[in-house]
């Protein structure tokens, strides 16, 4: 199954806590993880968070400024965000392709502005105070249940079929076969539901698989893998492993 590694926590900074929790069973085809990223006190210098290439959509709640929340998505290349010296975010990471297009704006990158959309994100953000992530799982799950009822998120059978055959995917034609679609149909479907072309979607899958320990999965040779990893993240695999916890 696709298991995206979205966090690049610097190994040299211990005062930043990253927590991931699985959703309830009935949401496992919709939500990948509930996340919390926060500082234990104020850091001595600005903290730079390295966000890996990711095909997931996120709902982000800023716990230090209750006006700030939103729906965001990362690109096929990694991005680095300066989070400052003190921060506290609670996030919902949705599986790729489950967020339905045109139902609420999906922005690229970290949310920084006050939320003005129609979803009840600010109301929920006001209730997410003071306690650790496990205490918030019921409230976060209730929000997702409402999004499912309203048709804003739903299971994506095409991406699910692709994830089920990850070990057998070596090119876009393999992806189309796994999804029982023509390459042209796959192009339209993935672009509409994930925002990625099949080629970029496969690139993200390959990178995520490499971070699960299969360094040369689906690559012709080691040098090709290193080149592709560096293009996507800006680091060689060795330098990335030394600097970041994934």
C-alpha positions in Angstrom: 0.0 0.0 0.0 1.1 3.6 -0.7 2.7 4.9 2.6 3.8 8.5 2.0 6.6 9.8 4.1 5.8 13.5 4.3 8.0 14.7 7.0 11.7 15.7 6.9 12.5 16.4 10.5 16.0 17.7 11.1 17.9 15.1 13.2 20.0 17.9 14.9 16.9 19.5 16.5 15.3 17.5 19.3 12.8 20.2 20.4 10.4 19.5 17.5 7.8 16.8 17.9 6.2 15.0 14.9 3.3 12.6 15.7 1.4 10.4 13.2 -1.7 8.4 14.1 -3.8 6.1 12.0 -7.5 7.0 11.3 -10.4 4.8 12.5 -11.0 1.7 10.4 -13.9 3.1 8.5 -11.8 6.0 7.2 -8.7 4.0 6.1 -9.6 4.3 2.4 -9.9 8.1 2.7 -7.4 9.3 5.3 -3.7 8.2 5.5 -2.8 9.7 8.8 -3.6 12.4 11.4 -0.5 14.5 12.1 0.8 16.9 14.6 4.0 19.0 14.3 5.0 21.3 17.2 7.8 22.8 19.1 8.5 22.1 22.8 9.1 25.8 23.7 10.8 28.4 21.6 13.7 27.4 19.3 17.0 29.3 19.2 16.7 29.7 15.4 14.2 29.4 12.6 13.2 25.8 11.8 13.1 24.6 8.2 10.7 21.8 7.5 11.6 19.7 4.4 8.3 18.5 2.8 8.9 15.5 0.5 7.2 15.1 -2.9 3.7 13.9 -2.1 0.4 13.2 -4.0 -1.8 13.7 -0.9 -4.1 16.6 0.0 -3.9 18.0 3.5 -6.2 19.9 5.8 -4.0 22.1 8.0 -4.9 23.7 11.3 -2.6 26.3 12.9 -2.9 26.0 16.7 -1.1 29.2 17.4 -3.4 31.3 15.2 -6.9 30.0 15.1 -7.8 32.1 12.0 -5.4 30.0 9.9 -6.5 26.7 8.4 -7.0 25.4 4.9 -6.6 22.8 2.3 -3.2 22.3 0.7 -1.3 20.0 -1.5 2.4 19.5 -2.3 4.0 19.3 -5.7 6.0 16.5 -7.3 9.2 18.2 -6.1 10.2 18.6 -2.5 9.6 22.0 -0.8 11.2 23.6 2.3 9.2 25.8 4.6 10.5 28.2 7.2 8.2 27.6 10.2 9.9 30.1 12.5 10.9 29.5 16.1 7.6 28.4 17.5 4.8 26.5 15.8 2.0 24.0 16.3 0.1 22.4 13.5 -2.5 19.6 13.4 -3.1 18.1 9.9 -5.2 15.5 8.2 -3.4 13.8 5.4 -5.8 12.4 2.8 -4.8 9.6 0.4 -4.1 10.7 -3.2 -7.1 11.3 -5.4 -9.8 11.2 -2.7 -10.3 15.0 -2.6 -12.9 15.8 -5.3 -12.0 18.5 -7.7 -13.7 21.9 -7.8 -15.4 21.5 -4.4 -13.1 23.7 -2.3 -9.9 25.4 -3.3 -6.7 23.3 -2.9 -3.6 25.5 -2.6 0.0 24.5 -3.1 2.3 24.7 -0.1 1.8 25.5 3.5 -1.3 27.4 4.6 -0.4 30.9 5.9 -3.5 33.0 5.4 -6.8 33.2 7.2 -9.3 30.7 5.9 -12.2 32.1 4.0 -13.7 28.9 2.5 -17.0 27.3 3.2 -15.8 24.3 5.1 -16.2 24.4 9.0 -12.4 24.4 9.5 -12.2 27.5 11.7 -15.0 26.2 14.0 -13.1 23.0 14.5 -9.8 24.7 14.9 -11.1 26.6 17.9 -11.8 23.3 19.7 -8.4 21.8 19.0 -6.7 23.4 22.1 -4.3 22.3 24.8 -4.3 18.5 24.4 -2.2 16.0 22.5 -3.2 14.6 19.1 -5.0 11.4 20.4 -7.6 13.5 22.1 -8.5 15.2 18.8 -9.0 12.1 16.7 -12.8 11.9 17.3 -13.3 15.6 16.3 -11.0 15.2 13.2 -12.8 12.0 12.2 -16.2 13.7 12.6 -15.0 16.4 10.1 -13.9 13.7 7.6 -17.2 11.9 8.0 -19.0 15.1 7.1 -16.8 15.6 4.1 -17.7 12.1 3.0 -21.4 12.7 3.4 -21.2 15.9 1.4 -19.2 14.2 -1.4 -16.2 16.3 -0.9 -14.0 13.3 -0.4 -14.5 9.7 -1.5 -12.5 6.6 -2.2 -10.6 6.6 -5.4 -10.8 3.2 -7.0 -8.3 4.0 -9.7 -5.5 5.0 -7.3 -6.4 2.1 -5.0 -5.9 -0.4 -7.8 -2.5 1.2 -8.6 -1.4 1.0 -4.9 -2.4 -2.7 -4.8 0.1 -3.5 -7.6 3.0 -1.2 -6.6 5.6 -3.9 -6.8 4.6 -4.6 -10.5 4.6 -1.0 -11.7 7.6 0.0 -13.9 6.1 2.5 -16.3 2.9 4.3 -17.1 1.6 1.4 -19.2 1.8 -0.8 -16.2 -0.2 1.7 -14.2 -2.9 1.8 -16.9 -3.1 -2.0 -16.9 -3.4 -2.2 -13.1 -6.2 0.4 -13.2 -8.0 -1.4 -16.2 -7.8 1.9 -18.2 -6.2 2.9 -21.4 -3.2 5.3 -21.0 -5.4 8.1 -22.3 -8.1 7.4 -19.7 -5.5 7.1 -17.0 -4.0 10.5 -18.0 -7.4 12.2 -17.7 -8.4 10.4 -14.5 -5.2 11.0 -12.6 -5.0 14.7 -13.7 -8.5 15.3 -12.6 -8.4 13.6 -9.3 -4.8 14.0 -8.1 -3.5 17.0 -10.2 -0.6 14.8 -11.4 0.2 13.4 -14.8 0.7 9.6 -14.7 4.5 10.2 -15.2 4.7 12.5 -12.2 2.4 10.3 -10.1 4.7 7.3 -10.8 7.7 9.4 -9.9 6.2 10.2 -6.5 5.3 6.6 -5.9 8.9 5.5 -6.7 10.4 8.0 -4.3 8.1 7.0 -1.5 8.9 3.4 -2.1 12.6 4.2 -1.9 12.1 5.8 1.5 10.5 2.6 2.7 13.8 0.9 2.3 13.8 -0.3 -1.3 16.4 2.1 -2.6 16.5 1.0 -6.2 12.9 -0.1 -6.6 11.8 0.1 -10.3 15.1 1.9 -11.3 17.4 0.5 -14.0 20.5 1.1 -11.8 21.8 2.8 -8.7 23.1 5.9 -10.5 19.7 6.4 -12.1 18.0 6.2 -8.7 20.5 8.7 -7.1 19.9 11.1 -10.0 16.1 10.8 -9.7 16.2 11.2 -5.9 18.3 14.3 -6.1 16.1 15.9 -8.8 13.1 15.3 -6.6 14.5 16.3 -3.2 17.7 18.4 -3.8 19.8 15.8 -1.9 21.5 12.6 -2.6 20.0 9.7 -0.6 23.0 9.5 1.6 23.0 13.3 2.4 19.3 13.2 3.0 19.5 10.3 5.4 22.2 12.2 7.4 20.3 15.4 7.7 16.6 14.3 8.1 14.5 11.7 9.9 11.9 10.3 7.7 
